Amino acid sequence: MVVQKAAGRGEEWPVSDWNDRVISEFRANGGQVGGQFAGAPLLLLHTVGAKSGQPRVNPMMYQEVDGGYAVFASKAGAPTNPDWYHNLLVHPRVRAEIGTDTVELVARVATGEERERIWDAQKAAYPGFADYERKTTRQIPVVVLEPAP
């Protein structure tokens, strides 16, 4: 079972329980959460399961980029990409809750100089992402979420 440390509490929960707690706190507080995400830009990404077709919601940090947003498939430096990343490769039309707003977006994977620029800025702002990069042999995908037409 995959577990996640509870923000600042030393407890461990299954990732789905941890996500549910962050999602509930986000929605109850107009997009703000405490603990390890206090003050960080956080959104709730709504995807459709690649195999199941079921709706999924994942909390994650983001960076504003050219009228859209960038999110990072870090999975805390795990050797594989997170499920939400595979979901949006199959179903790139997504929604995101940002603060109290919900926006329709289209996802695409950043490459080359664009990826490096966004990724370097994220590591500079939040050094934990550099730690994730050191923990894995894969290149952590940077996903750009642009307003849907």
C-alpha angles and dihedrals in degrees: 000000000000113000134191127205111247111245107273095335105093090230123126126218134175107270092247091056091046091050091048091053093049091047092051092048091047092052095043092052105042095260098319125119135176134218117051091353097050108138094000122123105257131178135179110235116208114203136165117242111258093222105017100042087219122138116257132190125200129179115223144157117258142190124217109242128179097323093322139060138262123216128186128228092211100135084196090292096306117159093249134052118257120263092246089062092056089046095057093046087062096034108027095175105093141160128225131198108216114178104317095332129092117207134188113232143173118225127218132168114247116228139185120356093354091057093046093049094050094041093049091050091051093050091048092050096040112024091192087080090061087054090053090051091053092050096058139053094212125088106250108237119237111209122200116209112203129185111274116246 
